Amino acid sequence: MKSKSLDHFFYPKSIAVVGASEDPGKAGYQIVRNLLDLQFSGPVYPVNPKLDELCGIKCFPDLAAIPEAVEQMVVSVPAFAVPQVFEQAAKRGDVKAAVIIASGFSETKEPERVELEKKVLAIAQKAGIRVIGPNCIGVMNTKNHLDTTFAAGIRQVPGGMSIISQSGALGASIMMFATNQAVPIGFAKWAHVGNQADVDVLEVMEYYRDDPDTKAIAMYMEGINNARQFLEVAQSICQEKPVIILKVGRSEVGQGAAASHTGSLAGSDSIYQAAFKQAGILRVDTVEELLDAAKAISMQPLPQGNRIVVLTEAGGPGIIAMDELGLSPEITLAKLSPKTKENLKEILPPMAIVDHTEGYVDMSAAADEKQHAEALRCVLDDPEVDGVVHLSVPPTFLQPKKMGELTAEVVSAFNKPVTVCYLAGDWVQAAREVLEERGIPTFDMPERAARAMVNLVRRANLVQKVKKQKSTLSVTKANISESVSNIIQTAQTNQRAVTEPEARSILHGFGVPFVPAELAHNQNEAVDIAKKLGYPVVLKVVSPQIIHKSDVGGVKVNLDSEQKVRSAFSKIVANAKVNMPQAEIQGLLVSKQADAGTELIIGGMRDLQFGPVVMVGFGGIFVEVLKDVSFRVAPISEKEAQAMLRELKLYPLLTGARGQEKVDMDALAAMIAKVGQALAGIPHIKEIDLNPVRAYSKGAVALDARIII
């Protein structure tokens, strides 16, 4: 397995630091200092021709002068000196991994610098040396006290979370923040891969998947160029381990900043959001939430359901937690059984609030350590409860450490998640340490404990979804008919748009249903077709040059007689000639006027990063004003298409809310999936637009179709 070679980065037996420095302000100094201060498990060889000794250990003039084996080298010299270092490493023959700290390569976009990176990589590949970087700060591993970064002050606290960051500075800052909490958040491994000349984000993810010390994968992402491959890798990983991502660039200005920073395409946030759902990735909004989610998921069992209780000793923190849960659609506040409520009333002081609000128990400030623990036991023992957010502001007459010990004993007796917030500071430090040592996550504030529980539920839901679904992301070129092939070839040759009859022909091959229609070349043909289809009918101009037919007066509806059909035919042709005189009018499409129904839009496009993407939304003003749409990376299953429909804000209208007719969800889902198949199966298609689509209690049909080749 290719990713297995990353052992040379994370478990090197020895490290040479090329470009070591005695100047504390230089990266070459801090890297050596970190390795020595953390007591890295193997020998460290500083390399600098001007120094005999550094930080109390022998310094070597070059790689060739090191008599012992060198498995990994960390290169911190100016960019144009890097090829010479690699040539020395190639001559040695024992260097297996290189971390290039130096910048000034392809990230500059300067041709000379791009070629320099290629030159370095060519030397490395010929010598069998794997490369992380350039323009990176390397890797960390708490198991062997490895730290190739030049970030000062990162404590190595072992834990089950492993990090990948697309920003070296922020990635290091995240770890400083994590390990300098009141109770440090531990980690297993950390990586920043810089320009990804060789080792990329996907390979590190696969390595973490196979790493027994990694229980959860957390990532800071700005954008990614091989997005579809990333999605496929993440989907496979999420079946085994959680992938939690803080993806920035939600706004247009944020996307611009992200693109300028990494050179990666930030892309449409809506499509990223959809892709994350498909893969089973847990997306979070802040650095705190990234760390809290990874911490909780790596320490606690996943809930079997979404029924959560807030068990609090103080009203304020309890209300904050209830707000956080109440605003999360994934959560249902648990309904305690009558027996549980009675038991709580017996356990707790008389002023405790047990049955005022579903999912909420206020033990009152009079509850002692034992009552805290026994109330928690009582709630966890209720089969209607899937998880507990446990909060307390211990009064001075309580012993927080004792409370933590009793709480830990109770939690360990159940296979249900518990997130804890004890307030605050040094007063509860000992209690939090006891809980953390027993694998129970604690948090500084009640909203963080509640949000961590929400993410435990979200992860549990994603696990069920990913395990049930079969991956549909692989794209297979469709076997298209000769007529469809001719349509595409003609449009490409003449550099023109596909007409509506041609678009219908293409999509008919994938089983997309349309309202009946035929092409008429003159008034008499239009009348004959109208009689055949049955009045009323709709007439639409057909021209490769006219994309938006209504804009040129090219559509007439509700034509219920021969006279109206003839009149409309003349007006449409006249309008087209006036508004677009250069247009080639191939005729008019006569279609049966569809019955009234629920109007939607189904379409898709070829995204620069993810490739074929399918979309569904409510039609008319809803798609423009409310932007009520849902996306998925195509192809997708009909089951996934159903999930897209459920995401729409106006979804209740499809199920019969407010007196609306309940529509055929299966028919809509089938149409969405078929549009996805067309996009994925015919790589020439750039866009598909079925607008509108009418959905009924039985069936759904497209009224119009547009395809851009």
CORNOR-V692155 format. One line per field, one symbol per residue. phi: phi as a letter, one per 40 degrees, with the letter a starting at -180 (. if undefined). psi: psi as a letter, one per 30 degrees, with the letter a starting at -180 (. if undefined). Layout:
phi: ???
psi: ???
This chain:
phi: .dccccdcccbccabbbchcbccdcbdcccccccccccfdcbcbbcbaccbcaafgbcbbcacccccccbcbbbbbbddcccdcccccccccgbcbabbccdbgbcccgcdccccccccccccccccgbcbbhcgbbgbbaccbgcaccbccgccbbcaccbbbbcbcccdccdcccccbcdbdccacaaabbfcfcbcbdcccccccdccccccabbacbbiacccccdcccccccccbbcbbbcbcgcbccccccccccbgcccgccccddccccccgcccbbbcdcdccccccccbbccccabcbbcbbbbcddccdccdccccbccbbcccccdcccccccccccdccbbbcbdgbbbcgccccdccdccccccccccccbbabcbbabdccccbdccccccccccdccbbbcbbbbbbagccbdcccccccccgbcbbcbccccccccdcccdccccdccccccccbccbbccccccccdcdcccccccfbccccdccccccdcbgccbcdaacbcacccccccccccgccbbbbcbaccbcbcccbgcbbbfcbacccccccdcccccdccccaccccccibcbbcccccacbbbbaiabccbcgcbbbbaccgccccccfcbbbacccbccccccccccccccddccbhcfgccccccccccccdcccccccccbccccabbbacbbbbcbgabccaabbbc
psi: keffffefefhkflkkjjgklfjffkefeeeeeeeeefhkflkkjkjjffkfkkhglkkkeleffjflkjekkjjilleffeeeeeeeeeeeffkfkkjjekahbfffgkeeeeeeeeeeeeeeeefhkkkkaahlgblljfeghkjglgkkgjkjjkagkkkkkgjeeeeeeeeeeefglejkjllelkkjgbfhedkleeeeeeeeefjffjfkkkkjkelkeheeeeeeeeeeeffelkjkkjjlheleeeeeeeefefflkelkeeeeeeeeeefgkjklfleeeeeeeeeeeffllklfagjkkjjlfkeeeeeeeeeeeffjffkkkkjkleeeeeeeeeellfgkjegekkgkjjflffkaeeeeeeeeeeeffkfgkflkjkkkiklffljeeeeeeeeeeeefflhkkkkkjkklbfegeeeeeeeefggjkllelefeeeeeeefeeeeeeeeeeeeekkkgfkkkkkjlleeeeeeeeeeeefhllkleeeeeeefefggkklkkllkkfleeeeeeeeeeeklllkkkkjkffjejeffghgkklhjgleeeeeeeeeeeeeeeeefiffkjjfakkkkkkklkakklkkalljkeefbkklkklkabfeeeefhilkllklllleeeeeeeeffkegefffgglhglkkljeeeeeeeeeeeeeeeefjffkekkjjjlkkklfjlklkflkkkk.
